[in-house]
Amino acid sequence: MKKGAFIIPYFGQFNNYFQLFLNSCKYNPDYDWIIFTDDKTKYNFPKNIKVHYTTFNEIKNYIQKKFDFKIALTYPYKFCDLKPMYGYIFSDYLKSYPFWGHCDVDLLFGNIDEFITDDVRSKYDRIGILGHFTLYKNIKRVNEAFMLPLQGKERYKEILTTNNNFSFDEEYNDSINNILVEHNFNIFRDVHEAGLYTKTSNFRLNHVRPDWGYDVERKTKNLFVWNKGKLTRYTLKNNHVIAEDYLYIHFQSRPMKVNTNDFDVFKIIPNSFDNLEVDNISREKFPKWKHFNLHYFRLRSSNLMKKIKNRVTGRSR
């Protein structure tokens, strides 16, 4: 029996490294990915990827039938708010799985079983606290948890009847996390993900603290290597190389180039997937990168333009 399935509704064109994402799924054969999409680009889909070609309107109509009130779903990004509801919405596709989940496609997986063990699955209702990767126990109480009241109010109806995005899938601001905490569900928080901080060109990881705030690590010299399903970060610190495995790396709006011709083993540098030029990573043979990275400057320029536009139009920040 498979250990779980991830539901991914995605409308529009997949990113330029989507094949790498698919390959990282292939190396986790105990899980399936069920994708609903209108992108018919030819990809090499592994056996554990199940693709359903459909349209945004068809999925919207399918979801509407699950609720007895009119939902507001007018653009694909709104699916982020619906992620904690997938166990209920897509129950017909999940009957044979003990866990269901959701994940983004702007990430690469390492070895899921290295971090989500049998012991973890047996003890927790929700595994992970972020929208880009979460697993839920596939039982009625968990699947319908999003309907539970939050401080006496039906938060989910507000989410479903409003077009705005509320980050209901993550954070700790009237989200599914608040509901699960209030109703004493067991949550496994530390899946050991490599969440990249967006406001910098280099790789700095962003961590969620126990109080649900965020910490950003200091700048270090580091890169990642993906090797046939294993994701390892190498950090050069005090003339020593520190190697550490991660469940996945999340790029989150970071443009990435695909400059490798080896999809089995490659290095991941701050703006590119490149061929790995060394067999063993050491202080003397630490991999290098030569690509000029403008990510931070593009991000700052984009944010500045948004602020100027908001001031001109009179909108609040």
Backbone torsions as a table, in degrees:
resi	resn	phi	psi	omega
1	MET	NA	138.3	175.5
2	LYS	-67.0	151.4	-177.9
3	LYS	-83.4	-22.0	-179.4
4	GLY	179.0	171.5	177.7
5	ALA	-139.8	140.4	178.1
6	PHE	-103.8	131.5	178.3
7	ILE	-97.2	127.8	-179.7
8	ILE	-133.3	97.8	166.8
9	PRO	-83.0	125.2	-176.8
10	TYR	-143.5	121.2	-178.1
11	PHE	-124.3	129.8	-169.6
12	GLY	114.1	-174.7	-175.9
13	GLN	-85.8	133.1	176.1
14	PHE	-65.9	158.4	-177.6
15	ASN	-70.3	171.3	-172.8
16	ASN	-71.1	-12.9	178.2
17	TYR	-114.3	25.9	-179.0
18	PHE	-60.7	-34.9	178.1
19	GLN	-62.7	-35.4	176.7
20	LEU	-65.6	-39.6	174.8
21	PHE	-58.4	-48.1	-179.6
22	LEU	-60.0	-41.6	179.4
23	ASN	-62.9	-36.5	179.0
24	SER	-69.3	-28.4	174.7
25	CYS	-70.1	-38.9	-178.1
26	LYS	-56.0	-36.3	-178.2
27	TYR	-80.5	8.1	172.2
28	ASN	-123.1	68.7	-170.6
29	PRO	-67.8	-13.8	179.3
30	ASP	-79.0	-3.4	179.1
31	TYR	-123.6	150.4	173.6
32	ASP	-113.1	155.1	173.1
33	TRP	-121.6	124.8	-178.1
34	ILE	-110.6	111.1	-172.1
35	ILE	-110.8	130.5	172.8
36	PHE	-111.2	120.4	-172.5
37	THR	-154.5	160.5	172.0
38	ASP	-109.5	5.5	178.3
39	ASP	-87.2	110.7	-176.5
40	LYS	-101.6	22.2	173.4
41	THR	-57.4	142.1	-179.4
42	LYS	-78.4	118.1	175.6
43	TYR	-123.0	160.9	174.4
44	ASN	-88.5	89.2	-176.0
45	PHE	-80.2	124.7	174.3
46	PRO	-65.3	167.4	-177.2
47	LYS	-64.8	-26.3	-177.4
48	ASN	-92.4	15.0	172.5
49	ILE	-109.0	121.6	-178.8
50	LYS	-114.0	112.4	-173.1
51	VAL	-103.3	130.1	174.9
52	HIS	-118.3	110.8	179.5
53	TYR	-80.5	124.4	-176.8
54	THR	-154.9	-176.7	178.7
55	THR	-114.8	163.5	178.1
56	PHE	-60.3	-42.6	-179.3
57	ASN	-66.0	-36.7	178.0
58	GLU	-64.7	-42.4	177.9
59	ILE	-67.3	-40.1	178.0
60	LYS	-59.2	-44.0	178.7
61	ASN	-65.4	-37.7	178.0
62	TYR	-62.2	-43.8	-179.8
63	ILE	-69.0	-40.0	-179.2
64	GLN	-56.9	-34.9	-178.8
65	LYS	-67.1	-15.7	-179.7
66	LYS	-82.6	-10.5	-175.5
67	PHE	-129.8	147.2	-178.5
68	ASP	-95.9	19.6	173.6
69	PHE	-137.4	157.5	-175.7
70	LYS	-72.5	127.5	-180.0
71	ILE	-96.2	156.2	176.7
72	ALA	-106.4	103.5	179.3
73	LEU	-140.4	88.5	-173.2
74	THR	-112.0	-7.8	179.5
75	TYR	-149.3	148.6	-172.8
76	PRO	-59.9	-33.1	-176.4
77	TYR	-62.4	-20.9	178.7
78	LYS	-62.9	-19.0	177.7
79	PHE	-57.9	-24.5	178.3
80	CYS	-57.0	-40.0	179.1
81	ASP	-69.9	-24.5	-175.9
82	LEU	-89.6	-9.5	-175.8
83	LYS	-51.7	-46.4	-179.9
84	PRO	-66.5	-7.1	-178.6
85	MET	-99.3	-3.8	-172.6
86	TYR	-61.7	-33.4	179.4
87	GLY	-62.0	-32.0	177.2
88	TYR	-84.0	-47.0	-175.9
89	ILE	-65.8	-45.4	-174.7
90	PHE	-104.7	31.4	-176.8
91	SER	-57.7	-31.2	-179.8
92	ASP	-63.1	-25.5	-178.1
93	TYR	-94.0	-4.9	-168.6
94	LEU	-118.6	9.4	-171.6
95	LYS	-61.4	-29.3	-174.3
96	SER	-94.6	5.0	-175.0
97	TYR	-110.3	135.3	176.5
98	PRO	-73.8	-22.7	176.9
99	PHE	-134.7	150.1	170.1
100	TRP	-129.5	160.3	-178.5
101	GLY	-157.9	-177.8	174.9
102	HIS	-137.6	151.7	178.0
103	CYS	-154.4	160.4	174.2
104	ASP	-87.2	168.2	177.8
105	VAL	-105.0	-0.3	175.4
106	ASP	-94.5	50.5	179.0
107	LEU	-149.8	167.5	172.0
108	LEU	-128.0	135.2	179.2
109	PHE	-86.7	147.0	163.6
110	GLY	-95.6	-143.1	-179.9
111	ASN	-90.0	105.1	-177.3
112	ILE	-60.4	-42.3	-176.0
113	ASP	-64.8	-20.3	178.6
114	GLU	-66.9	-25.8	-174.8
115	PHE	-116.6	-32.8	178.1
116	ILE	-103.5	87.8	-174.2
117	THR	-86.1	171.9	175.9
118	ASP	-59.3	-37.8	-179.8
119	ASP	-63.2	-42.2	178.6
120	VAL	-63.9	-46.3	-178.6
121	ARG	-63.4	-31.1	-178.3
122	SER	-76.2	-21.6	-172.5
123	LYS	-102.6	-21.4	-167.5
124	TYR	-120.4	147.0	176.6
125	ASP	-85.2	-38.3	177.6
126	ARG	-127.9	133.7	-179.5
127	ILE	-117.1	112.1	-174.8
128	GLY	99.0	152.7	-177.7
129	ILE	-127.4	5.6	-175.4
130	LEU	-113.8	152.3	-176.3
131	GLY	-65.9	-26.2	-176.1
132	HIS	-81.1	-8.3	172.2
133	PHE	-163.4	118.7	174.9
134	THR	-154.0	142.7	172.6
135	LEU	-119.3	144.2	178.1
136	TYR	-126.8	143.8	173.7
137	LYS	-66.7	132.7	-173.8
138	ASN	-86.8	72.2	175.4
139	ILE	-133.3	157.1	-174.0
140	LYS	-55.5	-44.6	-176.6
141	ARG	-59.8	-40.2	-179.7
142	VAL	-77.8	-43.1	-177.2
143	ASN	-62.0	-29.0	-179.2
144	GLU	-105.1	12.8	-178.6
145	ALA	-62.5	-30.7	-179.0
146	PHE	-62.6	-19.7	179.3
147	MET	-83.4	-11.5	-177.4
148	LEU	-65.9	148.8	-179.2
149	PRO	-68.7	145.5	173.8
150	LEU	-112.6	110.2	-175.4
151	GLN	51.8	42.6	175.0
152	GLY	83.7	0.3	-177.1
153	LYS	-116.0	148.2	177.4
154	GLU	-83.3	83.1	-175.5
155	ARG	-61.1	-37.3	-174.3
156	TYR	-63.5	-32.2	178.8
157	LYS	-68.9	-36.5	174.6
158	GLU	-63.4	-40.8	179.2
159	ILE	-62.5	-45.8	-173.0
160	LEU	-78.1	-18.9	-177.0
161	THR	-106.1	8.7	-179.6
162	THR	-124.2	134.7	-177.2
163	ASN	-73.1	-23.0	-178.6
164	ASN	-62.6	157.2	175.2
165	ASN	-95.9	130.7	-174.2
166	PHE	-110.6	2.3	-174.0
167	SER	53.5	42.3	-178.1
168	PHE	-65.1	-20.4	-176.9
169	ASP	-81.2	-11.6	-175.8
170	GLU	-156.0	-161.0	-176.2
171	GLU	61.8	-171.0	176.6
172	TYR	-139.5	57.6	-177.0
173	ASN	-136.1	80.0	-176.5
174	ASP	56.9	40.9	-176.9
175	SER	-107.8	-175.4	176.3
176	ILE	-59.7	-31.5	177.9
177	ASN	-62.0	-42.5	177.9
178	ASN	-61.8	-42.4	179.9
179	ILE	-63.0	-46.4	-177.7
180	LEU	-65.9	-38.0	177.4
181	VAL	-66.3	-45.6	-178.4
182	GLU	-60.7	-33.7	-176.2
183	HIS	-103.6	18.2	168.9
184	ASN	62.0	39.4	170.3
185	PHE	-79.6	152.8	179.5
186	ASN	-88.0	121.1	-175.6
187	ILE	-118.6	127.0	173.8
188	PHE	-96.7	113.5	-169.4
189	ARG	-88.9	-42.4	-168.1
190	ASP	-95.0	90.6	176.5
191	VAL	-89.5	0.3	177.2
192	HIS	61.2	57.8	177.5
193	GLU	-91.9	157.2	173.9
194	ALA	-103.0	86.1	178.1
195	GLY	-87.8	116.5	-174.2
196	LEU	-82.4	132.5	175.0
197	TYR	-67.9	130.6	-172.0
198	THR	-79.8	-27.0	-169.9
199	LYS	-92.5	42.8	175.9
200	THR	-158.2	151.3	-179.9
201	SER	-78.8	-36.3	-178.4
202	ASN	-81.8	174.3	-180.0
203	PHE	-85.4	110.9	171.3
204	ARG	-129.7	132.2	-175.6
205	LEU	-87.3	146.9	-177.8
206	ASN	-111.7	121.9	-175.3
207	HIS	-115.5	142.2	174.6
208	VAL	-90.8	123.4	-179.2
209	ARG	-77.6	165.5	176.4
210	PRO	-57.9	-27.4	178.3
211	ASP	-88.2	10.6	176.1
212	TRP	75.4	8.8	170.8
213	GLY	-84.2	179.5	-176.7
214	TYR	-119.4	142.1	171.3
215	ASP	-121.2	139.2	176.7
216	VAL	-112.9	128.4	-177.5
217	GLU	-70.5	161.2	177.1
218	ARG	-71.5	161.9	-178.8
219	LYS	-66.9	133.3	175.8
220	THR	-137.4	166.5	173.6
221	LYS	-91.3	110.4	-175.6
222	ASN	-153.0	161.4	173.4
223	LEU	-154.5	172.2	179.1
224	PHE	-117.5	154.1	173.4
225	VAL	-128.6	128.3	173.3
226	TRP	-104.2	120.4	-174.0
227	ASN	-130.8	94.3	176.0
228	LYS	48.1	51.5	174.5
229	GLY	96.0	-3.2	178.0
230	LYS	-111.3	128.4	-178.3
231	LEU	-110.5	117.8	-175.7
232	THR	-126.7	135.2	174.6
233	ARG	-100.9	133.5	177.4
234	TYR	-114.4	122.8	-178.9
235	THR	-119.8	129.8	177.0
236	LEU	-94.1	112.1	-175.4
237	LYS	-140.8	124.4	-179.3
238	ASN	53.3	42.2	178.8
239	ASN	65.3	18.3	176.2
240	HIS	-123.7	147.9	177.1
241	VAL	-99.4	123.9	178.2
242	ILE	-107.4	124.7	179.8
243	ALA	-108.0	133.6	-179.0
244	GLU	-147.2	131.1	-179.6
245	ASP	-83.9	151.3	177.9
246	TYR	-134.0	154.7	178.7
247	LEU	-70.5	-42.1	176.8
248	TYR	-160.7	162.5	173.4
249	ILE	-116.7	131.0	-177.5
250	HIS	-112.2	120.4	-173.6
251	PHE	-86.6	-30.7	170.4
252	GLN	45.9	82.2	175.9
253	SER	68.0	11.1	178.2
254	ARG	-90.5	116.2	177.5
255	PRO	-63.4	133.4	-179.2
256	MET	-129.2	139.1	175.6
257	LYS	-100.0	148.6	176.3
258	VAL	-104.1	99.3	-177.2
259	ASN	-112.4	15.6	179.7
260	THR	-107.1	147.0	172.8
261	ASN	-108.8	5.3	178.3
262	ASP	-116.4	101.4	-176.9
263	PHE	-85.3	1.5	177.2
264	ASP	-92.8	-36.5	-179.5
265	VAL	-140.5	125.1	178.0
266	PHE	-158.6	160.9	176.7
267	LYS	-98.3	152.7	179.2
268	ILE	-118.4	111.2	179.5
269	ILE	-108.7	170.7	-167.9
270	PRO	-55.6	-12.4	175.0
271	ASN	-145.6	19.2	-174.3
272	SER	-162.1	152.4	167.5
273	PHE	-100.5	117.6	-173.8
274	ASP	-124.3	160.8	172.2
275	ASN	-63.0	139.8	176.8
276	LEU	-85.6	120.5	-170.6
277	GLU	-93.4	-1.4	-179.7
278	VAL	-128.2	152.6	178.4
279	ASP	-84.6	-40.3	-179.8
280	ASN	-126.3	125.9	-177.8
281	ILE	-85.6	123.8	179.7
282	SER	-139.5	177.5	177.7
283	ARG	-61.6	-39.7	-178.7
284	GLU	-75.8	-28.6	-177.5
285	LYS	-120.6	50.3	178.4
286	PHE	-79.1	127.7	-176.7
287	PRO	-56.5	148.9	-178.2
288	LYS	-116.2	167.1	172.1
289	TRP	-141.1	145.5	-173.9
290	LYS	-118.2	-2.7	-175.5
291	HIS	-77.6	128.4	177.5
292	PHE	-72.2	128.2	-171.3
293	ASN	-109.7	116.4	-179.1
294	LEU	-107.5	16.0	-175.0
295	HIS	-56.0	-49.4	-176.3
296	TYR	-62.1	-42.5	-177.8
297	PHE	-68.3	-38.1	176.5
298	ARG	-64.2	-41.4	-179.4
299	LEU	-64.6	-45.8	179.4
300	ARG	-63.7	-40.2	178.9
301	SER	-63.9	-41.4	179.3
302	SER	-64.2	-43.5	179.4
303	ASN	-65.5	-37.2	179.0
304	LEU	-65.0	-42.6	179.6
305	MET	-64.2	-37.0	177.9
306	LYS	-64.4	-41.4	179.5
307	LYS	-64.5	-42.7	179.0
308	ILE	-63.0	-43.3	179.5
309	LYS	-62.3	-41.7	179.8
310	ASN	-64.7	-38.1	179.2
311	ARG	-68.7	-39.2	-179.5
312	VAL	-66.8	-39.3	-178.2
313	THR	-86.0	-7.8	179.0
314	GLY	83.5	12.0	179.8
315	ARG	-79.7	155.3	176.1
316	SER	-79.2	160.2	-178.8
317	ARG	-71.7	NA	NA
